[in-house]
Amino acid sequence: MSSSPAEPAVCGGGGKTSWPEVVGMSIEEAKKVILKDKPDADIQVLPVGTPVTKDFRPNRVRIFVNTVAETPHVG
């Protein structure tokens, strides 16, 4: 199922299946938005490019991130 970036996908039962509106938000903000729409979501935060399984789980939502938020340092 695909959708345009401006229009989130909706599954047959009427629940959302994508959240384009969270792109650019912090992980915590994105989680809040997703959980508001899908309280039973099992949210997984993964680095972009992480290999993932192809099995479908209707409660799993994956957030892929690729931004370094702070300067890495020794110590």
PQR file with spaces between the fields and no chain letter, atoms N, CA, C, O and H, PARSE charges and radii, in Angstrom:
ATOM       1  N    MET     1       0.853   -1.169    0.000 -0.4000 1.5000
ATOM       2  CA   MET     1       0.000    0.000    0.000 -0.0000 2.0000
ATOM       3  C    MET     1       0.900    1.233    0.000  0.5500 1.7000
ATOM       4  O    MET     1       1.815    1.328    0.817 -0.5500 1.4000
ATOM       5  N    SER     2       0.654    2.162   -0.892 -0.4000 1.5000
ATOM       6  CA   SER     2       1.456    3.382   -0.931 -0.0000 2.0000
ATOM       7  C    SER     2       0.555    4.587   -0.759  0.5500 1.7000
ATOM       8  O    SER     2      -0.660    4.520   -0.947 -0.5500 1.4000
ATOM       9  H    SER     2      -0.090    2.085   -1.556  0.4000 1.0000
ATOM      10  N    SER     3       1.191    5.693   -0.395 -0.4000 1.5000
ATOM      11  CA   SER     3       0.439    6.926   -0.231 -0.0000 2.0000
ATOM      12  C    SER     3       1.345    8.083   -0.581  0.5500 1.7000
ATOM      13  O    SER     3       2.568    7.941   -0.597 -0.5500 1.4000
ATOM      14  H    SER     3       2.177    5.748   -0.242  0.4000 1.0000
ATOM      15  N    SER     4       0.755    9.216   -0.858 -0.4000 1.5000
ATOM      16  CA   SER     4       1.545   10.406   -1.123 -0.0000 2.0000
ATOM      17  C    SER     4       2.048   10.947    0.203  0.5500 1.7000
ATOM      18  O    SER     4       1.443   10.675    1.240 -0.5500 1.4000
ATOM      19  H    SER     4      -0.239    9.330   -0.844  0.4000 1.0000
ATOM      20  N    PRO     5       3.154   11.715    0.201 -0.5600 1.5000
ATOM      21  CA   PRO     5       3.679   12.246    1.456  0.2800 2.0000
ATOM      22  C    PRO     5       2.676   13.105    2.213  0.5500 1.7000
ATOM      23  O    PRO     5       2.744   13.183    3.439 -0.5500 1.4000
ATOM      24  N    ALA     6       1.758   13.746    1.522 -0.4000 1.5000
ATOM      25  CA   ALA     6       0.798   14.624    2.184 -0.0000 2.0000
ATOM      26  C    ALA     6      -0.400   13.854    2.743  0.5500 1.7000
ATOM      27  O    ALA     6      -1.154   14.383    3.560 -0.5500 1.4000
ATOM      28  H    ALA     6       1.703   13.683    0.526  0.4000 1.0000
ATOM      29  N    GLU     7      -0.572   12.626    2.311 -0.4000 1.5000
ATOM      30  CA   GLU     7      -1.746   11.854    2.710 -0.0000 2.0000
ATOM      31  C    GLU     7      -1.309   10.511    3.277  0.5500 1.7000
ATOM      32  O    GLU     7      -0.896    9.638    2.513 -0.5500 1.4000
ATOM      33  H    GLU     7       0.040   12.196    1.647  0.4000 1.0000
ATOM      34  N    PRO     8      -1.387   10.314    4.612 -0.5600 1.5000
ATOM      35  CA   PRO     8      -0.957    9.064    5.207  0.2800 2.0000
ATOM      36  C    PRO     8      -1.815    7.895    4.740  0.5500 1.7000
ATOM      37  O    PRO     8      -3.004    8.046    4.459 -0.5500 1.4000
ATOM      38  N    ALA     9      -1.182    6.725    4.664 -0.4000 1.5000
ATOM      39  CA   ALA     9      -1.895    5.522    4.262 -0.0000 2.0000
ATOM      40  C    ALA     9      -2.823    5.063    5.375  0.5500 1.7000
ATOM      41  O    ALA     9      -2.540    5.248    6.558 -0.5500 1.4000
ATOM      42  H    ALA     9      -0.216    6.602    4.892  0.4000 1.0000
ATOM      43  N    VAL    10      -3.924    4.467    4.977 -0.4000 1.5000
ATOM      44  CA   VAL    10      -4.908    3.942    5.921 -0.0000 2.0000
ATOM      45  C    VAL    10      -5.191    2.500    5.533  0.5500 1.7000
ATOM      46  O    VAL    10      -5.417    2.200    4.361 -0.5500 1.4000
ATOM      47  H    VAL    10      -4.154    4.316    4.016  0.4000 1.0000
ATOM      48  N    CYS    11      -5.178    1.602    6.525 -0.4000 1.5000
ATOM      49  CA   CYS    11      -5.457    0.202    6.220 -0.0000 2.0000
ATOM      50  C    CYS    11      -6.959   -0.022    6.153  0.5500 1.7000
ATOM      51  O    CYS    11      -7.741    0.874    6.473 -0.5500 1.4000
ATOM      52  H    CYS    11      -4.995    1.846    7.477  0.4000 1.0000
ATOM      53  N    GLY    12      -7.362   -1.218    5.738 -0.4000 1.5000
ATOM      54  CA   GLY    12      -8.767   -1.543    5.540 -0.0000 2.0000
ATOM      55  C    GLY    12      -9.643   -1.254    6.740  0.5500 1.7000
ATOM      56  O    GLY    12     -10.812   -0.907    6.572 -0.5500 1.4000
ATOM      57  H    GLY    12      -6.727   -1.945    5.478  0.4000 1.0000
ATOM      58  N    GLY    13      -9.110   -1.388    7.960 -0.4000 1.5000
ATOM      59  CA   GLY    13      -9.891   -1.140    9.157 -0.0000 2.0000
ATOM      60  C    GLY    13     -10.006    0.324    9.503  0.5500 1.7000
ATOM      61  O    GLY    13     -10.635    0.669   10.504 -0.5500 1.4000
ATOM      62  H    GLY    13      -8.160   -1.670    8.097  0.4000 1.0000
ATOM      63  N    GLY    14      -9.417    1.199    8.704 -0.4000 1.5000
ATOM      64  CA   GLY    14      -9.518    2.624    8.958 -0.0000 2.0000
ATOM      65  C    GLY    14      -8.365    3.199    9.756  0.5500 1.7000
ATOM      66  O    GLY    14      -8.295    4.416    9.925 -0.5500 1.4000
ATOM      67  H    GLY    14      -8.907    0.920    7.891  0.4000 1.0000
ATOM      68  N    GLY    15      -7.451    2.366   10.257 -0.4000 1.5000
ATOM      69  CA   GLY    15      -6.310    2.856   11.023 -0.0000 2.0000
ATOM      70  C    GLY    15      -5.178    3.308   10.122  0.5500 1.7000
ATOM      71  O    GLY    15      -4.988    2.774    9.030 -0.5500 1.4000
ATOM      72  H    GLY    15      -7.508    1.377   10.119  0.4000 1.0000
ATOM      73  N    LYS    16      -4.431    4.291   10.586 -0.4000 1.5000
ATOM      74  CA   LYS    16      -3.305    4.788    9.802 -0.0000 2.0000
ATOM      75  C    LYS    16      -2.200    3.743    9.729  0.5500 1.7000
ATOM      76  O    LYS    16      -2.004    2.960   10.659 -0.5500 1.4000
ATOM      77  H    LYS    16      -4.586    4.725   11.474  0.4000 1.0000
ATOM      78  N    THR    17      -1.480    3.743    8.608 -0.4000 1.5000
ATOM      79  CA   THR    17      -0.351    2.844    8.426 -0.0000 2.0000
ATOM      80  C    THR    17       0.939    3.591    8.138  0.5500 1.7000
ATOM      81  O    THR    17       1.985    2.963    7.978 -0.5500 1.4000
ATOM      82  H    THR    17      -1.639    4.379    7.853  0.4000 1.0000
ATOM      83  N    SER    18       0.891    4.911    8.070 -0.4000 1.5000
ATOM      84  CA   SER    18       2.100    5.715    7.901 -0.0000 2.0000
ATOM      85  C    SER    18       1.871    7.106    8.477  0.5500 1.7000
ATOM      86  O    SER    18       0.734    7.565    8.590 -0.5500 1.4000
ATOM      87  H    SER    18       0.041    5.421    8.200  0.4000 1.0000
ATOM      88  N    TRP    19       2.965    7.770    8.837 -0.4000 1.5000
ATOM      89  CA   TRP    19       2.901    9.078    9.493 -0.0000 2.0000
ATOM      90  C    TRP    19       3.904   10.035    8.852  0.5500 1.7000
ATOM      91  O    TRP    19       4.923   10.349    9.467 -0.5500 1.4000
ATOM      92  H    TRP    19       3.888    7.397    8.745  0.4000 1.0000
ATOM      93  N    PRO    20       3.640   10.506    7.632 -0.5600 1.5000
ATOM      94  CA   PRO    20       4.590   11.429    6.985  0.2800 2.0000
ATOM      95  C    PRO    20       4.734   12.742    7.741  0.5500 1.7000
ATOM      96  O    PRO    20       5.741   13.434    7.589 -0.5500 1.4000
ATOM      97  N    GLU    21       3.748   13.091    8.550 -0.4000 1.5000
ATOM      98  CA   GLU    21       3.796   14.353    9.288 -0.0000 2.0000
ATOM      99  C    GLU    21       4.867   14.372   10.379  0.5500 1.7000
ATOM     100  O    GLU    21       5.174   15.446   10.895 -0.5500 1.4000
ATOM     101  H    GLU    21       2.931   12.529    8.674  0.4000 1.0000
ATOM     102  N    VAL    22       5.448   13.229   10.750 -0.4000 1.5000
ATOM     103  CA   VAL    22       6.453   13.227   11.810 -0.0000 2.0000
ATOM     104  C    VAL    22       7.875   13.405   11.280  0.5500 1.7000
ATOM     105  O    VAL    22       8.813   13.542   12.066 -0.5500 1.4000
ATOM     106  H    VAL    22       5.199   12.356   10.330  0.4000 1.0000
ATOM     107  N    VAL    23       8.045   13.405    9.958 -0.4000 1.5000
ATOM     108  CA   VAL    23       9.378   13.605    9.389 -0.0000 2.0000
ATOM     109  C    VAL    23       9.913   14.950    9.853  0.5500 1.7000
ATOM     110  O    VAL    23       9.244   15.972    9.699 -0.5500 1.4000
ATOM     111  H    VAL    23       7.283   13.294    9.320  0.4000 1.0000
ATOM     112  N    GLY    24      11.113   14.957   10.418 -0.4000 1.5000
ATOM     113  CA   GLY    24      11.736   16.175   10.932 -0.0000 2.0000
ATOM     114  C    GLY    24      11.523   16.391   12.418  0.5500 1.7000
ATOM     115  O    GLY    24      12.159   17.267   13.004 -0.5500 1.4000
ATOM     116  H    GLY    24      11.656   14.127   10.543  0.4000 1.0000
ATOM     117  N    MET    25      10.645   15.618   13.043 -0.4000 1.5000
ATOM     118  CA   MET    25      10.410   15.728   14.488 -0.0000 2.0000
ATOM     119  C    MET    25      11.468   14.934   15.252  0.5500 1.7000
ATOM     120  O    MET    25      12.161   14.090   14.683 -0.5500 1.4000
ATOM     121  H    MET    25      10.128   14.906   12.567  0.4000 1.0000
ATOM     122  N    SER    26      11.577   15.219   16.550 -0.4000 1.5000
ATOM     123  CA   SER    26      12.431   14.393   17.401 -0.0000 2.0000
ATOM     124  C    SER    26      11.788   13.018   17.523  0.5500 1.7000
ATOM     125  O    SER    26      10.602   12.854   17.238 -0.5500 1.4000
ATOM     126  H    SER    26      11.014   15.904   17.012  0.4000 1.0000
ATOM     127  N    ILE    27      12.563   12.044   17.944 -0.4000 1.5000
ATOM     128  CA   ILE    27      12.035   10.686   18.117 -0.0000 2.0000
ATOM     129  C    ILE    27      10.893   10.690   19.123  0.5500 1.7000
ATOM     130  O    ILE    27       9.861   10.061   18.886 -0.5500 1.4000
ATOM     131  H    ILE    27      13.527   12.177   18.176  0.4000 1.0000
ATOM     132  N    GLU    28      11.057   11.380   20.229 -0.4000 1.5000
ATOM     133  CA   GLU    28      10.011   11.403   21.255 -0.0000 2.0000
ATOM     134  C    GLU    28       8.731   12.054   20.748  0.5500 1.7000
ATOM     135  O    GLU    28       7.634   11.575   21.036 -0.5500 1.4000
ATOM     136  H    GLU    28      11.895   11.891   20.422  0.4000 1.0000
ATOM     137  N    GLU    29       8.866   13.149   19.989 -0.4000 1.5000
ATOM     138  CA   GLU    29       7.678   13.794   19.420 -0.0000 2.0000
ATOM     139  C    GLU    29       6.979   12.852   18.441  0.5500 1.7000
ATOM     140  O    GLU    29       5.754   12.728   18.453 -0.5500 1.4000
ATOM     141  H    GLU    29       9.757   13.537   19.755  0.4000 1.0000
ATOM     142  N    ALA    30       7.763   12.194   17.600 -0.4000 1.5000
ATOM     143  CA   ALA    30       7.193   11.264   16.622 -0.0000 2.0000
ATOM     144  C    ALA    30       6.471   10.115   17.320  0.5500 1.7000
ATOM     145  O    ALA    30       5.380    9.722   16.905 -0.5500 1.4000
ATOM     146  H    ALA    30       8.757   12.294   17.590  0.4000 1.0000
ATOM     147  N    LYS    31       7.075    9.581   18.373 -0.4000 1.5000
ATOM     148  CA   LYS    31       6.438    8.489   19.121 -0.0000 2.0000
ATOM     149  C    LYS    31       5.084    8.931   19.673  0.5500 1.7000
ATOM     150  O    LYS    31       4.114    8.175   19.614 -0.5500 1.4000
ATOM     151  H    LYS    31       7.961    9.900   18.710  0.4000 1.0000
ATOM     152  N    LYS    32       5.015   10.150   20.210 -0.4000 1.5000
ATOM     153  CA   LYS    32       3.754   10.649   20.774 -0.0000 2.0000
ATOM     154  C    LYS    32       2.660   10.717   19.710  0.5500 1.7000
ATOM     155  O    LYS    32       1.519   10.326   19.960 -0.5500 1.4000
ATOM     156  H    LYS    32       5.803   10.763   20.258  0.4000 1.0000
ATOM     157  N    VAL    33       3.011   11.216   18.525 -0.4000 1.5000
ATOM     158  CA   VAL    33       2.037   11.331   17.440 -0.0000 2.0000
ATOM     159  C    VAL    33       1.560    9.941   17.018  0.5500 1.7000
ATOM     160  O    VAL    33       0.361    9.711   16.859 -0.5500 1.4000
ATOM     161  H    VAL    33       3.937   11.534   18.322  0.4000 1.0000
ATOM     162  N    ILE    34       2.499    9.026   16.840 -0.4000 1.5000
ATOM     163  CA   ILE    34       2.146    7.671   16.405 -0.0000 2.0000
ATOM     164  C    ILE    34       1.287    6.978   17.456  0.5500 1.7000
ATOM     165  O    ILE    34       0.278    6.356   17.124 -0.5500 1.4000
ATOM     166  H    ILE    34       3.473    9.213   16.969  0.4000 1.0000
ATOM     167  N    LEU    35       1.684    7.083   18.722 -0.4000 1.5000
ATOM     168  CA   LEU    35       0.923    6.427   19.788 -0.0000 2.0000
ATOM     169  C    LEU    35      -0.468    7.029   19.975  0.5500 1.7000
ATOM     170  O    LEU    35      -1.386    6.339   20.418 -0.5500 1.4000
ATOM     171  H    LEU    35       2.504    7.589   18.991  0.4000 1.0000
ATOM     172  N    LYS    36      -0.628    8.299   19.644 -0.4000 1.5000
ATOM     173  CA   LYS    36      -1.960    8.921   19.714 -0.0000 2.0000
ATOM     174  C    LYS    36      -2.898    8.245   18.712  0.5500 1.7000
ATOM     175  O    LYS    36      -4.061    7.984   19.019 -0.5500 1.4000
ATOM     176  H    LYS    36       0.118    8.860   19.284  0.4000 1.0000
ATOM     177  N    ASP    37      -2.386    7.966   17.517 -0.4000 1.5000
ATOM     178  CA   ASP    37      -3.183    7.327   16.468 -0.0000 2.0000
ATOM     179  C    ASP    37      -3.268    5.812   16.636  0.5500 1.7000
ATOM     180  O    ASP    37      -4.260    5.190   16.255 -0.5500 1.4000
ATOM     181  H    ASP    37      -1.441    8.178   17.267  0.4000 1.0000
ATOM     182  N    LYS    38      -2.211    5.224   17.212 -0.4000 1.5000
ATOM     183  CA   LYS    38      -2.111    3.762   17.310 -0.0000 2.0000
ATOM     184  C    LYS    38      -1.530    3.401   18.673  0.5500 1.7000
ATOM     185  O    LYS    38      -0.339    3.110   18.783 -0.5500 1.4000
ATOM     186  H    LYS    38      -1.405    5.729   17.521  0.4000 1.0000
ATOM     187  N    PRO    39      -2.369    3.420   19.717 -0.5600 1.5000
ATOM     188  CA   PRO    39      -1.884    3.206   21.087  0.2800 2.0000
ATOM     189  C    PRO    39      -1.188    1.872   21.316  0.5500 1.7000
ATOM     190  O    PRO    39      -0.375    1.758   22.234 -0.5500 1.4000
ATOM     191  N    ASP    40      -1.486    0.864   20.506 -0.4000 1.5000
ATOM     192  CA   ASP    40      -0.865   -0.447   20.683 -0.0000 2.0000
ATOM     193  C    ASP    40       0.428   -0.605   19.880  0.5500 1.7000
ATOM     194  O    ASP    40       0.965   -1.709   19.790 -0.5500 1.4000
ATOM     195  H    ASP    40      -2.146    0.957   19.761  0.4000 1.0000
ATOM     196  N    ALA    41       0.934    0.489   19.295 -0.4000 1.5000
ATOM     197  CA   ALA    41       2.122    0.402   18.446 -0.0000 2.0000
ATOM     198  C    ALA    41       3.346   -0.047   19.232  0.5500 1.7000
ATOM     199  O    ALA    41       3.612    0.432   20.334 -0.5500 1.4000
ATOM     200  H    ALA    41       0.498    1.386   19.369  0.4000 1.0000
ATOM     201  N    ASP    42       4.080   -0.977   18.639 -0.4000 1.5000
ATOM     202  CA   ASP    42       5.386   -1.401   19.140 -0.0000 2.0000
ATOM     203  C    ASP    42       6.400   -0.636   18.292  0.5500 1.7000
ATOM     204  O    ASP    42       6.750   -1.078   17.198 -0.5500 1.4000
ATOM     205  H    ASP    42       3.864   -1.367   17.744  0.4000 1.0000
ATOM     206  N    ILE    43       6.869    0.495   18.785 -0.4000 1.5000
ATOM     207  CA   ILE    43       7.729    1.384   18.004 -0.0000 2.0000
ATOM     208  C    ILE    43       9.182    0.972   18.159  0.5500 1.7000
ATOM     209  O    ILE    43       9.693    0.835   19.270 -0.5500 1.4000
ATOM     210  H    ILE    43       6.584    0.853   19.674  0.4000 1.0000
ATOM     211  N    GLN    44       9.841    0.775   17.013 -0.4000 1.5000
ATOM     212  CA   GLN    44      11.260    0.428   16.979 -0.0000 2.0000
ATOM     213  C    GLN    44      12.012    1.571   16.312  0.5500 1.7000
ATOM     214  O    GLN    44      11.650    1.997   15.215 -0.5500 1.4000
ATOM     215  H    GLN    44       9.426    0.886   16.110  0.4000 1.0000
ATOM     216  N    VAL    45      13.058    2.072   16.970 -0.4000 1.5000
ATOM     217  CA   VAL    45      13.877    3.143   16.413 -0.0000 2.0000
ATOM     218  C    VAL    45      15.178    2.505   15.930  0.5500 1.7000
ATOM     219  O    VAL    45      15.902    1.883   16.708 -0.5500 1.4000
ATOM     220  H    VAL    45      13.352    1.726   17.862  0.4000 1.0000
ATOM     221  N    LEU    46      15.466    2.669   14.635 -0.4000 1.5000
ATOM     222  CA   LEU    46      16.603    2.001   14.006 -0.0000 2.0000
ATOM     223  C    LEU    46      17.396    2.977   13.148  0.5500 1.7000
ATOM     224  O    LEU    46      16.819    3.905   12.581 -0.5500 1.4000
ATOM     225  H    LEU    46      14.878    3.174   14.004  0.4000 1.0000
ATOM     226  N    PRO    47      18.719    2.783   13.044 -0.5600 1.5000
ATOM     227  CA   PRO    47      19.499    3.605   12.116  0.2800 2.0000
ATOM     228  C    PRO    47      19.082    3.314   10.665  0.5500 1.7000
ATOM     229  O    PRO    47      18.758    2.176   10.327 -0.5500 1.4000
ATOM     230  N    VAL    48      19.094    4.336    9.823 -0.4000 1.5000
ATOM     231  CA   VAL    48      18.798    4.156    8.408 -0.0000 2.0000
ATOM     232  C    VAL    48      19.743    3.092    7.853  0.5500 1.7000
ATOM     233  O    VAL    48      20.939    3.110    8.143 -0.5500 1.4000
ATOM     234  H    VAL    48      19.358    5.261   10.098  0.4000 1.0000
ATOM     235  N    GLY    49      19.217    2.182    7.070 -0.4000 1.5000
ATOM     236  CA   GLY    49      20.024    1.132    6.456 -0.0000 2.0000
ATOM     237  C    GLY    49      20.097   -0.150    7.260  0.5500 1.7000
ATOM     238  O    GLY    49      20.679   -1.134    6.802 -0.5500 1.4000
ATOM     239  H    GLY    49      18.245    2.167    6.835  0.4000 1.0000
ATOM     240  N    THR    50      19.514   -0.157    8.457 -0.4000 1.5000
ATOM     241  CA   THR    50      19.513   -1.369    9.268 -0.0000 2.0000
ATOM     242  C    THR    50      18.716   -2.457    8.557  0.5500 1.7000
ATOM     243  O    THR    50      17.590   -2.215    8.124 -0.5500 1.4000
ATOM     244  H    THR    50      19.041    0.643    8.828  0.4000 1.0000
ATOM     245  N    PRO    51      19.292   -3.657    8.432 -0.5600 1.5000
ATOM     246  CA   PRO    51      18.503   -4.745    7.841  0.2800 2.0000
ATOM     247  C    PRO    51      17.317   -5.076    8.750  0.5500 1.7000
ATOM     248  O    PRO    51      17.453   -5.120    9.973 -0.5500 1.4000
ATOM     249  N    VAL    52      16.169   -5.303    8.145 -0.4000 1.5000
ATOM     250  CA   VAL    52      14.966   -5.636    8.908 -0.0000 2.0000
ATOM     251  C    VAL    52      14.306   -6.863    8.297  0.5500 1.7000
ATOM     252  O    VAL    52      14.516   -7.186    7.128 -0.5500 1.4000
ATOM     253  H    VAL    52      16.058   -5.267    7.152  0.4000 1.0000
ATOM     254  N    THR    53      13.508   -7.536    9.108 -0.4000 1.5000
ATOM     255  CA   THR    53      12.776   -8.693    8.624 -0.0000 2.0000
ATOM     256  C    THR    53      11.632   -8.238    7.729  0.5500 1.7000
ATOM     257  O    THR    53      11.174   -7.100    7.831 -0.5500 1.4000
ATOM     258  H    THR    53      13.337   -7.273   10.058  0.4000 1.0000
ATOM     259  N    LYS    54      11.180   -9.109    6.869 -0.4000 1.5000
ATOM     260  CA   LYS    54      10.094   -8.792    5.935 -0.0000 2.0000
ATOM     261  C    LYS    54       8.731   -9.220    6.470  0.5500 1.7000
ATOM     262  O    LYS    54       7.713   -8.986    5.820 -0.5500 1.4000
ATOM     263  H    LYS    54      11.552  -10.033    6.786  0.4000 1.0000
ATOM     264  N    ASP    55       8.698   -9.850    7.655 -0.4000 1.5000
ATOM     265  CA   ASP    55       7.425  -10.300    8.195 -0.0000 2.0000
ATOM     266  C    ASP    55       6.559   -9.101    8.560  0.5500 1.7000
ATOM     267  O    ASP    55       7.066   -8.059    8.975 -0.5500 1.4000
ATOM     268  H    ASP    55       9.526  -10.041    8.183  0.4000 1.0000
ATOM     269  N    PHE    56       5.252   -9.259    8.401 -0.4000 1.5000
ATOM     270  CA   PHE    56       4.316   -8.176    8.690 -0.0000 2.0000
ATOM     271  C    PHE    56       3.748   -8.349   10.086  0.5500 1.7000
ATOM     272  O    PHE    56       3.208   -9.404   10.420 -0.5500 1.4000
ATOM     273  H    PHE    56       4.840  -10.105    8.063  0.4000 1.0000
ATOM     274  N    ARG    57       3.871   -7.305   10.905 -0.4000 1.5000
ATOM     275  CA   ARG    57       3.249   -7.272   12.234 -0.0000 2.0000
ATOM     276  C    ARG    57       2.415   -6.001   12.286  0.5500 1.7000
ATOM     277  O    ARG    57       2.969   -4.905   12.201 -0.5500 1.4000
ATOM     278  H    ARG    57       4.309   -6.448   10.634  0.4000 1.0000
ATOM     279  N    PRO    58       1.104   -6.118   12.422 -0.5600 1.5000
ATOM     280  CA   PRO    58       0.235   -4.941   12.333  0.2800 2.0000
ATOM     281  C    PRO    58       0.447   -3.906   13.434  0.5500 1.7000
ATOM     282  O    PRO    58       0.001   -2.767   13.293 -0.5500 1.4000
ATOM     283  N    ASN    59       1.114   -4.272   14.525 -0.4000 1.5000
ATOM     284  CA   ASN    59       1.335   -3.286   15.589 -0.0000 2.0000
ATOM     285  C    ASN    59       2.759   -2.719   15.581  0.5500 1.7000
ATOM     286  O    ASN    59       3.073   -1.853   16.399 -0.5500 1.4000
ATOM     287  H    ASN    59       1.476   -5.197   14.640  0.4000 1.0000
ATOM     288  N    ARG    60       3.620   -3.184   14.682 -0.4000 1.5000
ATOM     289  CA   ARG    60       5.003   -2.700   14.644 -0.0000 2.0000
ATOM     290  C    ARG    60       5.103   -1.459   13.758  0.5500 1.7000
ATOM     291  O    ARG    60       4.599   -1.433   12.635 -0.5500 1.4000
ATOM     292  H    ARG    60       3.365   -3.887   14.018  0.4000 1.0000
ATOM     293  N    VAL    61       5.766   -0.434   14.292 -0.4000 1.5000
ATOM     294  CA   VAL    61       6.055    0.782   13.526 -0.0000 2.0000
ATOM     295  C    VAL    61       7.548    1.038   13.672  0.5500 1.7000
ATOM     296  O    VAL    61       8.060    1.145   14.787 -0.5500 1.4000
ATOM     297  H    VAL    61       6.175   -0.456   15.204  0.4000 1.0000
ATOM     298  N    ARG    62       8.231    1.135   12.564 -0.4000 1.5000
ATOM     299  CA   ARG    62       9.679    1.388   12.587 -0.0000 2.0000
ATOM     300  C    ARG    62       9.952    2.843   12.237  0.5500 1.7000
ATOM     301  O    ARG    62       9.439    3.371   11.250 -0.5500 1.4000
ATOM     302  H    ARG    62       7.815    1.048   11.659  0.4000 1.0000
ATOM     303  N    ILE    63      10.774    3.482   13.073 -0.4000 1.5000
ATOM     304  CA   ILE    63      11.234    4.844   12.809 -0.0000 2.0000
ATOM     305  C    ILE    63      12.712    4.734   12.448  0.5500 1.7000
ATOM     306  O    ILE    63      13.510    4.246   13.250 -0.5500 1.4000
ATOM     307  H    ILE    63      11.191    3.053   13.875  0.4000 1.0000
ATOM     308  N    PHE    64      13.081    5.178   11.262 -0.4000 1.5000
ATOM     309  CA   PHE    64      14.471    5.127   10.825 -0.0000 2.0000
ATOM     310  C    PHE    64      15.097    6.510   10.986  0.5500 1.7000
ATOM     311  O    PHE    64      14.535    7.508   10.535 -0.5500 1.4000
ATOM     312  H    PHE    64      12.434    5.574   10.611  0.4000 1.0000
ATOM     313  N    VAL    65      16.259    6.564   11.628 -0.4000 1.5000
ATOM     314  CA   VAL    65      16.926    7.835   11.907 -0.0000 2.0000
ATOM     315  C    VAL    65      18.349    7.821   11.326  0.5500 1.7000
ATOM     316  O    VAL    65      18.966    6.765   11.187 -0.5500 1.4000
ATOM     317  H    VAL    65      16.715    5.753   11.995  0.4000 1.0000
ATOM     318  N    ASN    66      18.852    9.014   10.992 -0.4000 1.5000
ATOM     319  CA   ASN    66      20.206    9.100   10.444 -0.0000 2.0000
ATOM     320  C    ASN    66      20.925   10.384   10.816  0.5500 1.7000
ATOM     321  O    ASN    66      21.875   10.772   10.136 -0.5500 1.4000
ATOM     322  H    ASN    66      18.352    9.872   11.105  0.4000 1.0000
ATOM     323  N    THR    67      20.499   11.050   11.872 -0.4000 1.5000
ATOM     324  CA   THR    67      21.084   12.343   12.229 -0.0000 2.0000
ATOM     325  C    THR    67      21.852   12.233   13.542  0.5500 1.7000
ATOM     326  O    THR    67      21.368   11.642   14.507 -0.5500 1.4000
ATOM     327  H    THR    67      19.728   10.736   12.425  0.4000 1.0000
ATOM     328  N    VAL    68      23.054   12.807   13.569 -0.4000 1.5000
ATOM     329  CA   VAL    68      23.810   12.909   14.818 -0.0000 2.0000
ATOM     330  C    VAL    68      23.349   14.195   15.500  0.5500 1.7000
ATOM     331  O    VAL    68      23.473   15.280   14.932 -0.5500 1.4000
ATOM     332  H    VAL    68      23.448   13.287   12.784  0.4000 1.0000
ATOM     333  N    ALA    69      22.822   14.075   16.705 -0.4000 1.5000
ATOM     334  CA   ALA    69      22.205   15.213   17.391 -0.0000 2.0000
ATOM     335  C    ALA    69      23.214   16.073   18.140  0.5500 1.7000
ATOM     336  O    ALA    69      23.008   17.277   18.293 -0.5500 1.4000
ATOM     337  H    ALA    69      22.720   13.194   17.166  0.4000 1.0000
ATOM     338  N    GLU    70      24.294   15.471   18.603 -0.4000 1.5000
ATOM     339  CA   GLU    70      25.295   16.208   19.369 -0.0000 2.0000
ATOM     340  C    GLU    70      26.687   15.793   18.915  0.5500 1.7000
ATOM     341  O    GLU    70      26.868   14.739   18.305 -0.5500 1.4000
ATOM     342  H    GLU    70      24.461   14.493   18.479  0.4000 1.0000
ATOM     343  N    THR    71      27.665   16.638   19.222 -0.4000 1.5000
ATOM     344  CA   THR    71      29.050   16.339   18.877 -0.0000 2.0000
ATOM     345  C    THR    71      29.555   15.135   19.652  0.5500 1.7000
ATOM     346  O    THR    71      29.541   15.151   20.883 -0.5500 1.4000
ATOM     347  H    THR    71      27.517   17.494   19.718  0.4000 1.0000
ATOM     348  N    PRO    72      29.998   14.097   18.967 -0.5600 1.5000
ATOM     349  CA   PRO    72      30.583   12.960   19.669  0.2800 2.0000
ATOM     350  C    PRO    72      31.909   13.383   20.304  0.5500 1.7000
ATOM     351  O    PRO    72      32.662   14.163   19.722 -0.5500 1.4000
ATOM     352  N    HIS    73      32.185   12.864   21.500 -0.4000 1.5000
ATOM     353  CA   HIS    73      33.445   13.204   22.161 -0.0000 2.0000
ATOM     354  C    HIS    73      33.888   12.060   23.064  0.5500 1.7000
ATOM     355  O    HIS    73      33.080   11.237   23.495 -0.5500 1.4000
ATOM     356  H    HIS    73      31.573   12.231   21.973  0.4000 1.0000
ATOM     357  N    VAL    74      35.167   12.027   23.336 -0.4000 1.5000
ATOM     358  CA   VAL    74      35.760   11.002   24.201 -0.0000 2.0000
ATOM     359  C    VAL    74      35.449   11.351   25.637  0.5500 1.7000
ATOM     360  O    VAL    74      35.438   12.528   25.998 -0.5500 1.4000
ATOM     361  H    VAL    74      35.823   12.696   22.986  0.4000 1.0000
ATOM     362  N    GLY    75      35.200   10.374   26.447 -0.4000 1.5000
ATOM     363  CA   GLY    75      35.038   10.638   27.870 -0.0000 2.0000
ATOM     364  C    GLY    75      33.865    9.971   28.390  0.5500 1.7000
ATOM     365  O    GLY    75      33.569   10.082   29.580 -0.5500 1.4000
ATOM     366  H    GLY    75      35.209    9.418   26.153  0.4000 1.0000
